């Protein structure tokens, strides 16, 4: 995560580099907000396999959501069930 230094854009950057820099900043900020909102411990250890179906959890998901224990499909089913039945 680049943090606040992402706001300090070099005056010599071309427009493409500025767009990429701004997009990365927005992505990092959204991820930080998600982690704070869901009280995710950034040092939590993620499972390599889903605890429900046993399928591998992709590395990108394990990094993005520290402490994750479910694959995307099982998490979606769990979220749907919680929304429907509370």
RAMO-V251345 format. One record per pair of residues at least 6 apart in sequence whose C-alpha atoms are under 8 Angstrom apart, sorted by sequence separation. I is the first residue (numbers start at 1). GAP is how many residues later the second one is. D is the distance in Angstrom with one decimal. If there is no record, write none. Layout:
BEGIN
I:GAP:D ; I:GAP:D
END
This chain:
BEGIN
35:6:7.5 ; 49:6:5.4 ; 50:6:6.2 ; 62:6:6.1 ; 35:7:7.8 ; 49:7:4.3 ; 50:7:6.2 ; 61:7:7.7 ; 48:8:5.8 ; 49:8:5.2 ; 9:9:7.3 ; 48:9:5.4 ; 47:10:7.3 ; 48:10:7.7 ; 57:13:7.2 ; 58:13:8.0 ; 48:14:7.7 ; 57:14:5.3 ; 6:15:7.0 ; 47:15:7.4 ; 56:15:7.3 ; 57:15:8.0 ; 6:16:7.5 ; 46:16:5.5 ; 55:16:7.1 ; 46:17:8.0 ; 51:18:5.9 ; 52:18:6.9 ; 6:19:6.2 ; 46:19:7.8 ; 50:19:5.6 ; 51:19:5.9 ; 46:20:5.5 ; 47:20:6.9 ; 49:20:7.2 ; 50:20:4.5 ; 45:21:6.1 ; 46:21:4.0 ; 47:21:6.2 ; 48:21:7.8 ; 49:21:7.5 ; 50:21:5.3 ; 53:21:7.5 ; 3:22:7.3 ; 44:22:5.2 ; 45:22:4.8 ; 46:22:4.8 ; 47:22:5.1 ; 49:22:7.6 ; 52:22:7.1 ; 2:23:7.0 ; 43:23:6.7 ; 44:23:4.6 ; 45:23:7.6 ; 46:23:6.2 ; 47:23:7.9 ; 1:24:7.9 ; 42:24:5.7 ; 43:24:7.9 ; 50:24:7.9 ; 3:25:7.6 ; 40:25:7.5 ; 41:25:6.7 ; 2:26:7.4 ; 3:26:8.0 ; 40:26:6.7 ; 41:26:7.4 ; 1:27:5.7 ; 40:27:7.5 ; 35:30:7.7 ; 31:33:7.5
END
